[in-house]
């Protein structure tokens, strides 16, 4: 889905062709049509979110991010389960409001035709397969972030210290899933 959003942004830039903003402004008749079909677009966005398992994907991503954040925190180990539960419950409580905001955002960004095609794709066997894999990959992304976080922090520090004076960082050695040792 992120690729889809980036592709849409890239298409908009290409279509604009570097022309002034006024050249790509929506004319009033089109804007009026877009306003008249807002209810249909919102319904399609809700359907898209349902069949693409958007809420499940967001929950999975949040769950996969919480563990690395808590493991890297200064929270006492015996309090981590309590904090994890509170964070996830708080996220879950805000999720309905956030999903409604996303509905409005997507309905404003996409045309009725685009949303119809989006729903048709995700309602197809291929679209369902893509989403199932996306949910699985988002779970694994938390593990990936946790594995690469020390390397990223060391590299960011190295980049910063090459620009300003700072103390030498401690060496970081990560064992990738292949069993080989990574260089700090």
C-alpha positions in Angstrom: 0.0 0.0 0.0 2.9 2.4 0.8 4.2 1.6 -2.7 0.8 2.5 -4.1 0.8 5.8 -2.3 4.3 6.6 -3.6 3.4 5.6 -7.1 0.4 7.9 -6.9 2.6 10.8 -5.8 5.1 10.1 -8.5 2.3 10.0 -11.1 1.0 13.3 -9.9 4.5 14.9 -10.2 5.0 13.4 -13.7 1.5 14.7 -14.8 2.3 18.1 -13.4 5.4 18.2 -15.5 6.9 20.9 -13.4 4.1 23.3 -14.5 2.9 26.0 -12.1 0.4 24.9 -9.5 -2.4 26.7 -11.3 -2.0 24.4 -14.3 -2.9 21.3 -12.2 -5.7 22.9 -10.1 -9.0 21.0 -10.3 -11.6 23.0 -12.2 -14.9 23.9 -10.4 -17.1 21.4 -12.3 -14.8 18.5 -11.5 -14.6 19.6 -7.9 -18.4 19.8 -7.7 -18.6 16.2 -9.1 -16.0 15.1 -6.6 -18.1 16.7 -3.8 -21.3 15.1 -5.0 -19.8 11.6 -4.9 -18.1 11.9 -1.5 -20.4 9.4 0.2 -19.7 6.8 -2.5 -16.0 7.4 -2.2 -16.1 7.1 1.6 -18.0 3.9 1.3 -15.4 2.5 -1.1 -12.6 3.6 1.2 -14.3 1.8 4.1 -14.6 -1.3 1.8 -11.0 -1.0 0.8 -9.9 -0.8 4.4 -12.1 -3.8 5.2 -10.8 -6.1 2.4 -7.2 -4.9 2.7 -7.3 -5.6 6.5 -6.0 -2.1 7.1 -6.9 -2.1 10.8 -5.3 -5.5 11.3 -2.2 -4.4 9.4 -1.9 -1.3 11.6 -2.3 -3.3 14.8 0.2 -5.8 13.6 2.7 -3.0 12.8 2.2 -1.4 16.2 2.6 -4.7 18.0 5.8 -5.4 16.1 7.2 -1.9 16.9 6.3 -2.0 20.6 8.7 -4.9 21.6 11.9 -3.3 20.2 10.9 0.1 21.7 10.3 -1.4 25.1 13.4 -3.6 25.0 15.5 -0.5 24.2 13.9 1.6 27.0 14.9 2.1 30.6 11.7 0.6 31.8 12.3 -2.1 34.5 11.8 -5.5 33.0 9.0 -6.4 35.3 7.0 -3.4 34.1 7.4 -4.0 30.4 4.3 -6.3 30.1 2.2 -3.7 31.8 3.5 -0.9 29.6 3.1 -3.0 26.5 -0.5 -3.7 27.4 -1.2 -0.1 28.1 0.4 1.1 24.9 -1.5 -1.4 22.8 -4.8 -0.7 24.5 -4.3 3.1 24.1 -3.6 2.5 20.4 -6.6 0.3 20.1 -8.8 3.0 21.7 -7.7 5.7 19.3 -7.8 3.4 16.2 -11.5 4.0 15.3 -10.9 7.8 15.3 -7.7 7.4 13.3 -9.5 5.1 10.8 -12.2 7.7 10.3 -9.6 10.4 9.6 -8.0 8.0 7.1 -11.3 7.5 5.4 -11.7 11.2 4.9 -8.1 11.6 3.7 -8.3 8.7 1.2 -11.8 9.8 -0.1 -10.4 13.3 -0.7 -7.2 12.0 -2.4 -8.7 9.3 -4.8 -11.4 9.6 -7.4 -14.4 7.3 -7.5 -12.9 5.3 -10.4 -9.6 4.9 -8.6 -11.3 3.6 -5.5 -13.5 1.2 -7.6 -10.3 -0.3 -9.1 -8.5 -0.4 -5.8 -11.4 -2.3 -4.2 -11.7 -4.6 -7.2 -8.0 -5.5 -6.9 -8.0 -6.2 -3.2 -11.3 -8.1 -3.5 -9.6 -10.4 -6.1 -7.7 -13.6 -5.2 -4.4 -11.8 -6.1 -5.3 -8.8 -3.9 -6.2 -11.0 -1.0 -2.9 -12.9 -1.4 -0.9 -9.6 -1.5 -2.6 -8.4 1.7 -2.1 -11.7 3.6 1.6 -11.5 2.7 1.7 -7.8 3.7 0.3 -8.6 7.2 2.9 -11.3 7.6 5.7 -9.1 6.4 4.7 -6.3 8.8 5.0 -8.7 11.7 8.5 -9.6 10.5 9.4 -5.9 10.0 9.4 -5.4 13.8 12.0 -8.2 14.1 14.0 -6.6 11.3 13.9 -3.2 12.9 15.1 -4.7 16.2 17.9 -6.5 14.4 19.1 -3.5 12.5 18.5 -0.8 15.1 22.0 -1.0 16.7 23.6 -0.9 13.3 21.5 2.1 12.2 22.3 3.9 15.5 26.0 3.2 15.1 26.0 4.4 11.5 24.0 7.6 12.3 26.4 8.3 15.1 29.4 7.7 12.8 27.9 10.1 10.3 27.2 12.7 12.9 30.7 12.4 14.4 32.3 12.8 11.0 30.7 16.3 11.0 31.0 17.4 14.6 33.4 16.4 17.4 31.9 13.7 19.6 33.2 10.8 21.7 34.0 7.5 19.9 31.0 5.1 19.9 31.2 1.7 21.4 31.7 -1.1 18.8 28.5 -2.8 17.7 28.5 -6.3 16.3 25.3 -7.8 15.1 24.8 -11.4 14.1 22.4 -11.4 11.1 20.0 -14.2 10.6 22.4 -15.9 8.2 24.8 -16.6 11.0 27.6 -14.4 9.6 29.0 -11.5 11.6 28.3 -7.9 10.4 31.0 -5.3 10.6 30.3 -2.3 12.8 
